[in-house]
């Protein structure tokens, strides 16, 4: 089994329910086990800011799938849950990003690992640091970078 980390985000409908349902769908797939999950965080929109606030979370997955197969599974869950890609960084029922796959560096037409914008996004790093405090990405500490990018607008949901 390999350890992968994903981020999840939703800003449409039952945001927290969408995150929970996506994780249930992932855990039901043969070869994927949700090993850990962060709290939910209320976060402001990023990129395209003319939209509702988000719920973001991260999860650790133990998986026997290849990185490409794991990405396909994540995209299939997005589609199953009704995600329609109409505008970049726009509103979404669910967004699932593969952040890291056992420290692998990969660049292909469909997948870049680690996620190319991971170390720039507090809304991903804060929940990721909660479940992977010792994780290093490209030689940088996730926890230290999360602290450096801390944003008071990112609030944990209880």
N, C-alpha and C positions, 0 to 999 in steps of 0.2 A: 504494500500500500504506500501511496505517496501522500504528502500533505500539500493541499492547495488552499489558497485564501481567496475569497470572493467578497465583493461589496454588493449591496442591494440598496435600491432607492425606489421610492414611490411618492408621487404627489397628486394622485388622482384616486377618488373613491375612498375606500377604507384603507388608508395608507399602511397602518400597522398590520392590518389583516392581510394585505397584499404581500408584505415581507414574510409573515408567518406562513402563508400558503405557499409561496415560492420555496421556502426551506422545506416544507413538508413534501412538495413535489420532488425536490432534489434528493431528499433522504429516501424516497420510495424507489429510486432508480438503482438497479443492481450495479454494484461497483462504486456507489457513492454513499458515504455516511457523514452526516453533519456531526462533527466532533465537538465543536464549540460555537457559541454565538454571542455576539456583543449585545449590549442594551440597544434599544432604539434611540436615535437622536433626532431631534427636530432641527432642521438646518435650512438656511435661506437658499433660494435658487442660485445656481452657479452657471456662468456662461450666458445663457438667455435668461435674464432676471425678471422678465415680464410674465410671471407665472406664480402659482401658489407655492408655499413652502413644502419641503420634503421631509419624509422620514428616511433616514439612512441607517444601515447596520452592516456589520461584517460577520463572516462565518469562516470557520476552519473546516475543511472537508478532508476526510481520508478517502482516497480514491484509487481504484485500480485502472481507471480510464486514462487514456493518453490525454495530453493537454488539449489537442484538437477535438477529441471526442467529448471532453468535459465542456468545452466551449459550445459545441453543437447541442449538448443537453441543456445548457443554460439558455441558449437562444430559442430552443424549442419550448421551454417553459415560459419565456417571455411571450412567444406567439400564442401559446395555449391560454395564457392569462389575458390576452387581448391587447398586447402592445402593438401599436401602429406607429411606425417611424415617419413622422410628417415634417419635423424640423429638428435640426441639430440642437442638442441640449434642451429640447422642448419638453412639455409635460409628458408623463408616462405613468401607466398603471404599474409597471415594474421594470426595473433596469437591473441586470445582473452582469457584473464585470469580473472577469478572471484577473486577479491582481498578481498572484505569484503561484508557481507550481514547483514546489520543492527546490527553490533556488535556481531553477532552470532559466537560462537566457535563450530566447527564441525570437526570431523575426521571420515572419512569413506573410503571405498576402492576406491571411485571415486573422492572424494572432501575433501579438508582440508581448513578450514576457521579459521582465516584469512589465506590468501595465505602464505605458509610457508617461502618464500624467500622475501616477500614484503619489509621488513624493512632493507634489504641488498642491494637493487637495486635503485641507484639514478635515472636511466632512467625511473623508475616507480614512485618513490616518488616525483620527481620534478613536473611532470604534475598533479599528484594526489593532492599535496599541493596547486596547483593553484585553484582547484575546491572544495577542502575540507580542508581549512586551519585549522579548529578546530578539525578535525578528530583525534581520538586516536585509536591506534591499540595495543591491549595487554598492555594498560597503557602507551604507548609511543606516543608522538606527531609526527604525520606525517610531519608537517612543520619543527619542530626542527631536526628531523632525516634527512629530505631532505637537510637542510642547512649543517648539519654535513657531509653529503656524497657528497656535491656539486662537480660537475665535469665540468671543463671549456670546455670539449669536447661535452657536452650536450647543444645544441644551439636551442633556439626557432625559428621556422619558422614563418615568417609573412605572 
